[in-house]
C-alpha cells in the first residue's frame, strides 16, 4: 500500500482506538461521532485486511497485527506531532552562530562598538560579519539567508522584505577645530566657498544629501572625493577641508579627531535608517533575537552631547 492510497487521518483513529479500546471513548477524544468512528474503523479494516479490534468479554482488544502495528505507528505519530509543533529555540548564551549584516562603514563606525559590547555580555560565542551589497544582490542574499539583516537607507528593497525604522540622521557641517569656520554658524556663502570633501557612497542615504544640495542650486568647491567614510576624520583633522556628514558619525568623530561642527546653512531632510530582513526569516528565532538586540543596542547607544558642546541631533 502506498501512502497516497491511505487517508492519514485514519492512522490517528487507529492509534486512539488501540489506546482506548473503545469506539465511544475514541470518538469523544477525537471530536467525532460514534457512527463516524465506527465507519472509520470499518475503512481501516478494509484497507489493512485485518479486523484490528475485536469485541471480547474484556471489551475491544487489538488483534496481533494491530499490536505489531501500534508501536511503530505511535512512534511515527509522536515524531510528526513534535515536528509540526516544534518550538525553534535560540539560546544566545550557548550559541556559536555567525551572523552576517549588510551595512555601510558609517554603520560599522557608529553601531558595531555598542553591538559587540552587548554580545560580549549576552552571547559571548556569537560572531558577526559585515558586508557591502548592492540592492539587487542584497534582496537575494536576504532571502537565501546569506545575509541575515541589512541596515541603512535602501528604498529598492521592497517585495518580500520587512523593515523597521531605527532612527533618522540629520546632517552637519564638520571641520577641524580652529578652522576658519569654527565659530558656531556657517553662512551659505561660506559653505559654498569652502573646500569640500565629499563621500561618494552610491545606493546609500548619503547620496540624497548630495542630490538635495544640487537640486537647491548650491555649488560646492569639491576638492576631494572618496568612496567611504572611514578616512573622513583623519583627512578633516589635518586639512582645511569641510564635509557634510550624518549626525551620528559626527558624534563618533568629534573627540577622536579633534573636530568641530556647525549646522548646514540650508534645510536638509533627515535620512531614515532602517533594518531590513526577509519575510522568510520573520519568525526565525535567531533572526528575531538579532533584530531585538540591534534595536535595544541602538537605543542604548544613542550618542550623548559632549560636556560643553551641543551635538547635532541624529
Residue pairs with C-beta under 8 A, 6 or more apart in sequence:
1 47
5 47
6 47
7 43
9 40
10 40
10 43
10 44
10 47
11 73
11 77
12 30
12 77
13 26
13 30
13 32
13 37
13 40
13 41
13 44
14 44
14 52
14 66
14 69
14 70
14 73
15 70
15 73
15 74
15 77
16 26
16 29
16 30
17 23
17 26
17 37
17 41
17 52
17 53
17 60
18 53
18 62
18 66
18 67
18 70
19 26
20 26
20 29
21 53
21 59
21 60
21 61
21 62
22 59
22 60
23 34
23 37
23 38
23 41
23 60
24 34
24 37
26 32
26 37
27 33
27 34
27 36
27 37
30 37
32 40
41 52
41 53
44 52
45 51
45 52
48 65
48 69
50 63
50 65
50 66
51 63
52 62
52 63
52 65
52 66
53 60
53 61
53 62
53 63
53 66
54 60
54 61
54 63
62 70
88 284
88 285
89 285
90 97
90 285
90 286
90 288
90 289
92 122
92 123
92 126
92 289
92 293
93 122
93 123
93 124
94 125
95 123
95 125
95 126
95 286
96 125
96 126
96 127
97 126
97 127
97 286
98 126
98 127
98 128
98 129
99 126
99 127
99 128
99 129
99 148
99 149
99 286
99 290
100 128
100 129
100 130
100 131
100 146
100 147
100 148
101 107
101 128
101 129
101 130
101 131
101 147
101 148
101 149
101 150
101 151
102 130
102 131
102 132
102 133
102 138
102 141
102 147
102 149
102 150
102 151
102 152
103 111
103 130
103 150
103 151
103 152
104 132
104 151
104 152
104 201
104 204
104 229
105 228
105 229
105 230
106 206
106 229
106 246
106 248
106 249
107 130
107 151
107 152
108 130
109 229
109 230
109 249
109 252
110 248
110 249
110 251
110 252
110 301
110 303
111 151
111 294
111 297
111 298
111 301
112 128
112 130
113 301
114 297
114 298
114 300
114 301
115 128
115 293
115 294
115 297
115 301
116 128
118 293
118 296
118 297
118 300
119 126
119 128
119 293
122 293
123 293
131 147
133 141
133 147
133 150
134 203
135 154
135 156
135 157
135 203
136 156
138 147
138 150
138 154
138 157
139 156
139 157
139 160
139 161
140 146
141 147
142 148
142 149
142 150
142 157
142 161
142 276
142 277
142 278
142 281
143 160
143 278
143 280
145 278
145 280
145 281
148 277
148 281
148 286
148 287
148 290
149 275
149 276
149 277
149 287
149 290
149 291
149 294
150 157
150 275
150 276
150 277
151 166
151 273
151 274
151 275
151 276
151 294
152 204
152 205
152 273
152 274
153 204
153 205
153 208
153 271
153 272
153 273
153 274
154 203
154 274
154 276
156 203
157 163
157 276
160 278
160 279
160 280
161 276
161 277
161 278
161 279
162 276
162 277
162 278
162 279
162 282
163 274
163 275
163 276
163 277
164 274
164 275
164 291
164 295
165 272
165 273
165 274
166 273
166 274
166 275
166 294
166 295
166 298
167 248
167 272
167 273
167 298
167 302
167 314
168 270
168 271
168 272
168 273
168 314
169 205
169 246
169 247
169 248
169 270
169 271
169 273
169 314
170 246
170 247
170 268
170 270
170 312
170 313
170 314
171 209
171 244
171 245
171 246
171 247
171 264
171 268
171 270
171 271
171 312
172 244
172 245
172 247
172 250
172 261
172 262
172 263
172 264
172 312
173 181
173 186
173 191
173 242
173 243
173 244
173 261
173 262
173 263
173 264
173 265
174 232
174 236
174 242
174 243
174 244
174 245
174 250
174 253
174 259
174 260
174 261
175 181
175 182
175 194
175 236
175 240
175 241
175 242
175 243
175 259
175 260
175 261
176 182
176 236
176 237
176 238
176 239
176 240
176 257
176 258
176 259
176 260
177 258
177 259
177 260
178 260
179 240
179 242
179 260
180 240
181 190
181 194
181 242
181 262
182 260
182 262
183 262
184 262
185 262
185 263
186 194
186 262
186 263
186 264
186 265
187 265
188 218
188 265
188 266
190 265
191 218
191 220
191 242
191 264
191 265
192 218
192 219
192 220
192 221
193 221
194 220
194 221
194 241
194 242
195 221
195 223
195 239
195 240
195 241
195 242
196 220
196 221
196 222
196 223
196 224
196 241
196 242
196 243
196 244
197 222
197 223
197 224
197 225
197 226
197 232
197 235
197 236
197 239
197 241
197 242
197 243
198 210
198 220
198 222
198 224
198 225
198 226
198 243
198 244
199 206
199 225
199 226
199 227
199 228
199 229
199 232
199 243
200 225
200 226
200 227
201 207
201 227
201 228
201 229
205 271
205 272
205 273
206 246
206 271
208 269
208 271
209 244
209 268
209 271
212 268
212 269
213 220
213 244
213 266
213 268
216 266
218 266
223 241
224 235
224 241
226 232
226 235
229 245
229 249
232 243
232 245
232 249
232 253
233 253
233 256
233 257
233 259
234 257
235 241
236 242
236 243
236 257
236 259
237 257
237 258
237 259
244 264
244 268
245 253
246 271
246 314
247 303
247 311
247 312
247 313
247 314
248 303
248 314
250 259
250 261
250 311
250 312
251 303
251 304
251 311
251 312
251 314
252 303
253 259
254 260
254 261
254 306
254 309
254 311
255 306
261 311
261 312
263 312
275 291
275 294
275 295
277 287
277 291
281 287
282 288
302 314
303 311
303 314
304 311
305 311
